[in-house]
Amino acid sequence: MMKMNGISGERPAAAEWEMRPGGMLVQKRSAESDRNSVPAPTIRVRVKYGSTYHQVNISSQATFGELKKMLSGPTGLHHQDQKLFYKNRERDSKTFLDMAGVKDKSKIVLEEDPISQEKRYLEMRKNANMEKAAKCISQISLEVDRLAGQVGALESIISKGKKVAESDVISLIEQLMNQLLKLDTIMAEGDVKLQRKMQVRRVQKYVETLDMLKVKNSVPHDNNVSHKYNNKSQQKQRLAPVVEEQQPQRHSNSGVVVTTKWETFDSATSPLSPATSASPSKSATNNNNNNKVHPRFSWELFN
């Protein structure tokens, strides 16, 4: 870097300043400056809690939050349930003692914070419920894994065309539905809620699979045989006598001729074959020729 007249071209970083309680303007403290600086002196403060005084030795550059943690042991209060007052003002946990004007043998008042205590109890109860819900979901997941193996076994048997007892399928569906009811009673949030939702979808999928297997298992497999039998019975030929009626002839007493010929009929109505219908008409013509009477005429001879 260039230097001019022995003076470096760098400019010192602008220092940040802060006001002390006595009105003195000092450079703002940072973590690096605390590590590099000389250790701060230790002071003794008197903390009043109820009717009891507690003597605490602490660094003058410590925060009120660090003081609360040191008071948790002798007072039995959680550090989040404490409120510290110095000179009749509540001090924030991030405020430094020396910046607030705390010196050796200063007096600080400790009070219990019921609102913070209630919030902490609610948070603890919520965390306990989440742990309990996660444990219940884990147990249900193991049970669903066991039932999933049985679903796979039934699916393998039915897919091969074999039959299983319908009671086994119904019992498995009921067990899965019981697990689904247990999942519905679990109240969860965040990641635990996502786990519960995943298990619900999983159980519903297995129930749908069992419903399909139940329908497939109830369908009989001898439909083809009965269908072929019905087709054969419909295509069976039937025999019936043929009755033909002749026109009445003179000098003949019988008007109906019964033949002993049989005609076959299919399942559908079909007209008489030409050969069958022609033979009766031919016989009727022969009978007419035989029974025909020639008229007699009187002839007169002329010479």
GULUM-765791 format. One record per residue (C-alpha): x negated, y negated, z negated. Coordinates in Angstrom, 3 decimals. Example, Ala and Ser with C-alpha at 12.3 -4.5 7.8 and 13.67 -1.06 7.14 Angstrom:
<recs>
{X = -12.300 | Y = 4.500 | Z = -7.800} $
{X = -13.670 | Y = 1.060 | Z = -7.140} $
</recs>
This chain:
<recs>
{X = 0.000 | Y = 0.000 | Z = 0.000} $
{X = -1.247 | Y = -3.457 | Z = 0.851} $
{X = -2.623 | Y = -5.682 | Z = -1.906} $
{X = -3.102 | Y = -9.416 | Z = -1.614} $
{X = -5.518 | Y = -11.288 | Z = -3.890} $
{X = -5.738 | Y = -8.269 | Z = -6.167} $
{X = -1.994 | Y = -8.316 | Z = -6.863} $
{X = 0.101 | Y = -5.319 | Z = -5.954} $
{X = 2.961 | Y = -5.796 | Z = -3.520} $
{X = 5.356 | Y = -3.772 | Z = -5.731} $
{X = 7.946 | Y = -5.531 | Z = -7.789} $
{X = 8.764 | Y = -4.233 | Z = -11.236} $
{X = 12.181 | Y = -2.680 | Z = -11.529} $
{X = 14.774 | Y = -4.948 | Z = -13.009} $
{X = 15.254 | Y = -4.077 | Z = -16.654} $
{X = 18.730 | Y = -3.578 | Z = -18.093} $
{X = 19.495 | Y = -5.446 | Z = -21.286} $
{X = 21.951 | Y = -4.970 | Z = -24.105} $
{X = 23.113 | Y = -7.085 | Z = -27.008} $
{X = 22.460 | Y = -5.894 | Z = -30.551} $
{X = 25.032 | Y = -6.571 | Z = -33.310} $
{X = 22.876 | Y = -9.369 | Z = -34.758} $
{X = 22.898 | Y = -11.202 | Z = -31.412} $
{X = 19.437 | Y = -10.048 | Z = -30.351} $
{X = 19.022 | Y = -9.222 | Z = -26.624} $
{X = 16.943 | Y = -6.077 | Z = -26.166} $
{X = 16.163 | Y = -3.686 | Z = -23.320} $
{X = 18.775 | Y = -0.996 | Z = -22.856} $
{X = 17.815 | Y = 2.383 | Z = -24.207} $
{X = 17.565 | Y = 5.429 | Z = -21.922} $
{X = 16.777 | Y = 9.097 | Z = -22.414} $
{X = 13.265 | Y = 8.756 | Z = -20.956} $
{X = 12.452 | Y = 5.784 | Z = -23.128} $
{X = 13.603 | Y = 7.714 | Z = -26.206} $
{X = 11.269 | Y = 10.615 | Z = -25.361} $
{X = 8.291 | Y = 8.365 | Z = -24.677} $
{X = 8.867 | Y = 5.981 | Z = -27.566} $
{X = 7.818 | Y = 6.395 | Z = -31.181} $
{X = 10.294 | Y = 8.504 | Z = -33.231} $
{X = 12.938 | Y = 6.377 | Z = -34.906} $
{X = 12.951 | Y = 6.175 | Z = -38.696} $
{X = 15.304 | Y = 8.358 | Z = -40.704} $
{X = 17.979 | Y = 6.674 | Z = -42.769} $
{X = 20.286 | Y = 7.911 | Z = -45.504} $
{X = 23.962 | Y = 7.077 | Z = -45.200} $
{X = 26.749 | Y = 7.586 | Z = -47.710} $
{X = 29.895 | Y = 9.121 | Z = -46.240} $
{X = 33.109 | Y = 8.997 | Z = -48.256} $
{X = 35.700 | Y = 11.714 | Z = -47.607} $
{X = 38.668 | Y = 11.438 | Z = -49.913} $
{X = 37.198 | Y = 10.993 | Z = -53.388} $
{X = 33.900 | Y = 12.701 | Z = -52.536} $
{X = 30.670 | Y = 11.094 | Z = -51.312} $
{X = 28.222 | Y = 12.937 | Z = -49.083} $
{X = 24.592 | Y = 11.872 | Z = -48.629} $
{X = 23.368 | Y = 12.485 | Z = -45.061} $
{X = 19.839 | Y = 11.951 | Z = -43.732} $
{X = 19.950 | Y = 11.116 | Z = -40.026} $
{X = 17.955 | Y = 9.257 | Z = -37.389} $
{X = 18.780 | Y = 5.593 | Z = -37.055} $
{X = 19.087 | Y = 6.045 | Z = -33.273} $
{X = 21.547 | Y = 8.959 | Z = -33.530} $
{X = 25.168 | Y = 8.658 | Z = -32.445} $
{X = 28.311 | Y = 8.847 | Z = -34.533} $
{X = 29.136 | Y = 12.093 | Z = -32.726} $
{X = 25.936 | Y = 13.671 | Z = -34.054} $
{X = 26.850 | Y = 12.462 | Z = -37.532} $
{X = 30.275 | Y = 14.137 | Z = -37.211} $
{X = 28.646 | Y = 17.475 | Z = -36.383} $
{X = 26.421 | Y = 17.174 | Z = -39.462} $
{X = 29.491 | Y = 16.481 | Z = -41.617} $
{X = 31.391 | Y = 19.564 | Z = -40.364} $
{X = 29.548 | Y = 21.829 | Z = -42.810} $
{X = 30.024 | Y = 19.996 | Z = -46.115} $
{X = 33.547 | Y = 18.727 | Z = -45.359} $
{X = 34.934 | Y = 21.775 | Z = -43.540} $
{X = 36.415 | Y = 19.602 | Z = -40.792} $
{X = 35.845 | Y = 20.277 | Z = -37.126} $
{X = 33.861 | Y = 17.488 | Z = -35.503} $
{X = 36.747 | Y = 16.853 | Z = -33.065} $
{X = 39.144 | Y = 16.332 | Z = -35.989} $
{X = 37.074 | Y = 13.557 | Z = -37.629} $
{X = 37.390 | Y = 9.788 | Z = -37.512} $
{X = 34.466 | Y = 7.641 | Z = -38.774} $
{X = 34.958 | Y = 4.047 | Z = -39.894} $
{X = 32.166 | Y = 1.551 | Z = -40.440} $
{X = 33.014 | Y = -1.926 | Z = -41.659} $
{X = 36.735 | Y = -1.120 | Z = -41.330} $
{X = 36.401 | Y = -0.272 | Z = -37.629} $
{X = 36.682 | Y = 3.162 | Z = -36.055} $
{X = 33.509 | Y = 4.021 | Z = -34.180} $
{X = 33.344 | Y = 5.984 | Z = -30.957} $
{X = 31.394 | Y = 9.238 | Z = -30.945} $
{X = 29.045 | Y = 7.942 | Z = -28.221} $
{X = 28.059 | Y = 4.788 | Z = -30.131} $
{X = 24.544 | Y = 4.659 | Z = -31.623} $
{X = 24.198 | Y = 4.034 | Z = -35.355} $
{X = 21.603 | Y = 1.259 | Z = -35.082} $
{X = 23.631 | Y = -0.523 | Z = -32.394} $
{X = 26.630 | Y = -0.554 | Z = -34.736} $
{X = 24.431 | Y = -2.047 | Z = -37.477} $
{X = 24.174 | Y = 1.071 | Z = -39.641} $
{X = 21.158 | Y = 0.864 | Z = -41.955} $
{X = 19.728 | Y = 2.841 | Z = -44.812} $
{X = 22.262 | Y = 3.414 | Z = -47.634} $
{X = 25.130 | Y = 2.148 | Z = -45.478} $
{X = 28.625 | Y = 3.336 | Z = -46.371} $
{X = 30.795 | Y = 5.165 | Z = -43.815} $
{X = 34.355 | Y = 6.392 | Z = -44.363} $
{X = 35.505 | Y = 9.746 | Z = -42.959} $
{X = 39.167 | Y = 10.519 | Z = -42.287} $
{X = 40.936 | Y = 13.467 | Z = -40.741} $
{X = 42.521 | Y = 12.945 | Z = -37.311} $
{X = 45.811 | Y = 14.915 | Z = -37.250} $
{X = 46.495 | Y = 14.192 | Z = -33.567} $
{X = 43.129 | Y = 15.546 | Z = -32.461} $
{X = 43.577 | Y = 18.513 | Z = -34.758} $
{X = 46.962 | Y = 19.329 | Z = -33.225} $
{X = 45.566 | Y = 19.036 | Z = -29.702} $
{X = 42.727 | Y = 21.349 | Z = -30.597} $
{X = 45.112 | Y = 23.915 | Z = -32.080} $
{X = 47.250 | Y = 23.816 | Z = -28.951} $
{X = 44.179 | Y = 24.288 | Z = -26.795} $
{X = 43.044 | Y = 27.212 | Z = -28.922} $
{X = 46.485 | Y = 28.816 | Z = -28.708} $
{X = 46.544 | Y = 28.318 | Z = -24.948} $
{X = 43.145 | Y = 29.955 | Z = -24.557} $
{X = 44.229 | Y = 32.864 | Z = -26.752} $
{X = 47.360 | Y = 33.364 | Z = -24.644} $
{X = 45.306 | Y = 33.310 | Z = -21.452} $
{X = 42.971 | Y = 35.952 | Z = -22.843} $
{X = 45.926 | Y = 38.104 | Z = -23.879} $
{X = 47.576 | Y = 37.710 | Z = -20.462} $
{X = 44.348 | Y = 38.622 | Z = -18.676} $
{X = 44.034 | Y = 41.742 | Z = -20.824} $
{X = 47.636 | Y = 42.797 | Z = -20.074} $
{X = 47.145 | Y = 42.278 | Z = -16.335} $
{X = 43.987 | Y = 44.385 | Z = -16.470} $
{X = 45.889 | Y = 47.253 | Z = -18.131} $
{X = 48.718 | Y = 47.016 | Z = -15.586} $
{X = 46.182 | Y = 47.056 | Z = -12.760} $
{X = 44.735 | Y = 50.339 | Z = -14.041} $
{X = 48.218 | Y = 51.879 | Z = -14.234} $
{X = 49.048 | Y = 50.712 | Z = -10.707} $
{X = 45.817 | Y = 52.300 | Z = -9.473} $
{X = 46.945 | Y = 55.627 | Z = -10.939} $
{X = 50.401 | Y = 55.368 | Z = -9.341} $
{X = 48.859 | Y = 54.344 | Z = -6.016} $
{X = 47.089 | Y = 57.708 | Z = -5.863} $
{X = 50.441 | Y = 59.500 | Z = -6.219} $
{X = 51.977 | Y = 57.338 | Z = -3.489} $
{X = 49.156 | Y = 58.280 | Z = -1.134} $
{X = 49.629 | Y = 61.989 | Z = -1.893} $
{X = 53.380 | Y = 61.867 | Z = -1.129} $
{X = 52.757 | Y = 59.917 | Z = 2.058} $
{X = 50.253 | Y = 62.527 | Z = 3.235} $
{X = 52.713 | Y = 65.402 | Z = 2.637} $
{X = 55.725 | Y = 63.759 | Z = 4.295} $
{X = 53.707 | Y = 62.574 | Z = 7.299} $
{X = 52.896 | Y = 66.238 | Z = 8.063} $
{X = 56.610 | Y = 67.065 | Z = 8.327} $
{X = 56.860 | Y = 68.745 | Z = 4.935} $
{X = 59.493 | Y = 68.114 | Z = 2.296} $
{X = 59.055 | Y = 66.857 | Z = -1.264} $
{X = 61.497 | Y = 66.677 | Z = -4.138} $
{X = 63.528 | Y = 63.481 | Z = -3.951} $
{X = 63.335 | Y = 63.171 | Z = -7.744} $
{X = 59.547 | Y = 62.763 | Z = -7.485} $
{X = 59.938 | Y = 59.797 | Z = -5.140} $
{X = 62.619 | Y = 58.179 | Z = -7.320} $
{X = 60.555 | Y = 58.671 | Z = -10.488} $
{X = 57.534 | Y = 57.029 | Z = -8.871} $
{X = 59.635 | Y = 54.053 | Z = -7.745} $
{X = 60.969 | Y = 53.592 | Z = -11.288} $
{X = 57.466 | Y = 53.617 | Z = -12.760} $
{X = 56.327 | Y = 50.940 | Z = -10.316} $
{X = 59.390 | Y = 48.818 | Z = -11.063} $
{X = 58.590 | Y = 49.005 | Z = -14.788} $
{X = 55.123 | Y = 47.638 | Z = -14.085} $
{X = 56.702 | Y = 44.867 | Z = -12.018} $
{X = 58.944 | Y = 43.906 | Z = -14.953} $
{X = 55.905 | Y = 43.728 | Z = -17.237} $
{X = 54.188 | Y = 41.377 | Z = -14.801} $
{X = 57.247 | Y = 39.111 | Z = -14.712} $
{X = 57.105 | Y = 38.634 | Z = -18.502} $
{X = 53.484 | Y = 37.405 | Z = -18.436} $
{X = 53.080 | Y = 33.623 | Z = -18.534} $
{X = 49.759 | Y = 32.550 | Z = -17.072} $
{X = 47.972 | Y = 29.613 | Z = -15.477} $
{X = 44.975 | Y = 29.112 | Z = -13.245} $
{X = 42.959 | Y = 32.188 | Z = -12.310} $
{X = 45.065 | Y = 34.470 | Z = -14.507} $
{X = 48.182 | Y = 33.385 | Z = -12.608} $
{X = 46.525 | Y = 34.264 | Z = -9.295} $
{X = 45.647 | Y = 37.716 | Z = -10.639} $
{X = 49.250 | Y = 38.289 | Z = -11.714} $
{X = 50.557 | Y = 37.216 | Z = -8.306} $
{X = 48.163 | Y = 39.592 | Z = -6.554} $
{X = 49.330 | Y = 42.538 | Z = -8.678} $
{X = 53.000 | Y = 41.679 | Z = -8.020} $
{X = 52.441 | Y = 41.786 | Z = -4.252} $
{X = 50.575 | Y = 45.049 | Z = -4.606} $
{X = 53.398 | Y = 46.745 | Z = -6.542} $
{X = 56.027 | Y = 45.464 | Z = -4.093} $
{X = 54.060 | Y = 46.940 | Z = -1.192} $
{X = 53.976 | Y = 50.388 | Z = -2.826} $
{X = 57.721 | Y = 50.255 | Z = -3.564} $
{X = 58.484 | Y = 49.447 | Z = 0.088} $
{X = 56.298 | Y = 52.368 | Z = 1.183} $
{X = 58.179 | Y = 54.747 | Z = -1.117} $
{X = 61.548 | Y = 53.530 | Z = 0.211} $
{X = 60.456 | Y = 54.393 | Z = 3.751} $
{X = 59.165 | Y = 57.793 | Z = 2.638} $
{X = 62.458 | Y = 58.492 | Z = 0.872} $
{X = 64.439 | Y = 57.871 | Z = 4.066} $
{X = 62.043 | Y = 59.941 | Z = 6.153} $
{X = 62.147 | Y = 62.788 | Z = 3.642} $
{X = 65.968 | Y = 62.936 | Z = 3.712} $
{X = 66.217 | Y = 63.337 | Z = 7.531} $
{X = 66.761 | Y = 67.050 | Z = 8.539} $
{X = 64.414 | Y = 68.585 | Z = 11.109} $
{X = 66.925 | Y = 71.059 | Z = 12.843} $
{X = 68.686 | Y = 68.476 | Z = 14.992} $
{X = 67.176 | Y = 69.824 | Z = 18.219} $
{X = 68.498 | Y = 73.336 | Z = 17.602} $
{X = 72.065 | Y = 72.186 | Z = 16.968} $
{X = 71.907 | Y = 69.907 | Z = 19.995} $
{X = 70.887 | Y = 72.773 | Z = 22.282} $
{X = 73.647 | Y = 74.967 | Z = 20.867} $
{X = 76.271 | Y = 72.314 | Z = 21.607} $
{X = 75.029 | Y = 71.928 | Z = 25.174} $
{X = 75.245 | Y = 75.674 | Z = 25.766} $
{X = 78.772 | Y = 75.870 | Z = 24.382} $
{X = 79.865 | Y = 73.006 | Z = 26.615} $
{X = 78.327 | Y = 74.613 | Z = 29.694} $
{X = 79.960 | Y = 77.992 | Z = 29.033} $
{X = 82.230 | Y = 79.111 | Z = 31.866} $
{X = 85.889 | Y = 79.725 | Z = 31.290} $
{X = 88.169 | Y = 82.063 | Z = 33.285} $
{X = 91.796 | Y = 81.363 | Z = 34.115} $
{X = 94.361 | Y = 83.098 | Z = 36.368} $
{X = 95.358 | Y = 81.372 | Z = 39.562} $
{X = 99.074 | Y = 81.168 | Z = 40.205} $
{X = 100.233 | Y = 80.136 | Z = 43.649} $
{X = 103.732 | Y = 79.348 | Z = 44.716} $
{X = 104.992 | Y = 80.147 | Z = 48.188} $
{X = 107.747 | Y = 78.460 | Z = 50.073} $
{X = 111.024 | Y = 80.393 | Z = 49.819} $
{X = 111.705 | Y = 82.464 | Z = 52.935} $
{X = 114.918 | Y = 83.785 | Z = 54.294} $
{X = 115.550 | Y = 87.469 | Z = 53.709} $
{X = 112.957 | Y = 87.417 | Z = 50.826} $
{X = 113.861 | Y = 87.623 | Z = 47.160} $
{X = 110.399 | Y = 86.829 | Z = 45.713} $
{X = 109.295 | Y = 83.195 | Z = 45.887} $
{X = 106.130 | Y = 83.449 | Z = 43.737} $
{X = 103.028 | Y = 85.501 | Z = 44.457} $
{X = 100.645 | Y = 86.300 | Z = 41.593} $
{X = 97.157 | Y = 87.244 | Z = 42.617} $
{X = 94.551 | Y = 89.060 | Z = 40.538} $
{X = 91.706 | Y = 86.866 | Z = 41.711} $
{X = 89.939 | Y = 84.770 | Z = 39.046} $
{X = 88.336 | Y = 81.441 | Z = 39.522} $
{X = 85.467 | Y = 79.974 | Z = 37.481} $
{X = 85.620 | Y = 76.434 | Z = 36.062} $
{X = 82.768 | Y = 74.256 | Z = 34.868} $
{X = 82.979 | Y = 71.869 | Z = 31.901} $
{X = 84.062 | Y = 69.108 | Z = 34.300} $
{X = 87.203 | Y = 69.428 | Z = 36.356} $
{X = 86.347 | Y = 70.438 | Z = 39.937} $
{X = 88.631 | Y = 70.971 | Z = 42.921} $
{X = 89.346 | Y = 74.433 | Z = 44.207} $
{X = 86.803 | Y = 75.778 | Z = 46.617} $
{X = 87.877 | Y = 75.938 | Z = 50.272} $
{X = 87.438 | Y = 79.705 | Z = 50.470} $
{X = 89.666 | Y = 80.327 | Z = 47.464} $
{X = 92.395 | Y = 77.967 | Z = 48.631} $
{X = 92.358 | Y = 79.283 | Z = 52.174} $
{X = 93.014 | Y = 82.947 | Z = 51.358} $
{X = 96.477 | Y = 82.455 | Z = 49.801} $
{X = 97.598 | Y = 80.273 | Z = 52.702} $
{X = 96.480 | Y = 82.940 | Z = 55.182} $
{X = 98.437 | Y = 85.654 | Z = 53.394} $
{X = 101.475 | Y = 83.411 | Z = 53.297} $
{X = 101.262 | Y = 82.923 | Z = 57.093} $
{X = 101.103 | Y = 86.669 | Z = 57.689} $
{X = 104.184 | Y = 87.225 | Z = 55.561} $
{X = 106.070 | Y = 84.568 | Z = 57.504} $
{X = 105.238 | Y = 86.254 | Z = 60.797} $
{X = 106.370 | Y = 89.636 | Z = 59.534} $
{X = 109.630 | Y = 88.370 | Z = 58.105} $
{X = 110.551 | Y = 86.228 | Z = 61.113} $
{X = 113.928 | Y = 87.261 | Z = 62.729} $
{X = 114.276 | Y = 86.776 | Z = 66.459} $
{X = 117.747 | Y = 85.451 | Z = 67.568} $
{X = 119.951 | Y = 87.536 | Z = 69.873} $
{X = 121.423 | Y = 85.959 | Z = 72.983} $
{X = 124.244 | Y = 87.335 | Z = 75.244} $
{X = 123.052 | Y = 87.599 | Z = 78.810} $
{X = 125.375 | Y = 87.385 | Z = 81.812} $
{X = 124.533 | Y = 89.062 | Z = 85.090} $
{X = 125.252 | Y = 87.398 | Z = 88.384} $
{X = 125.614 | Y = 89.303 | Z = 91.621} $
</recs>
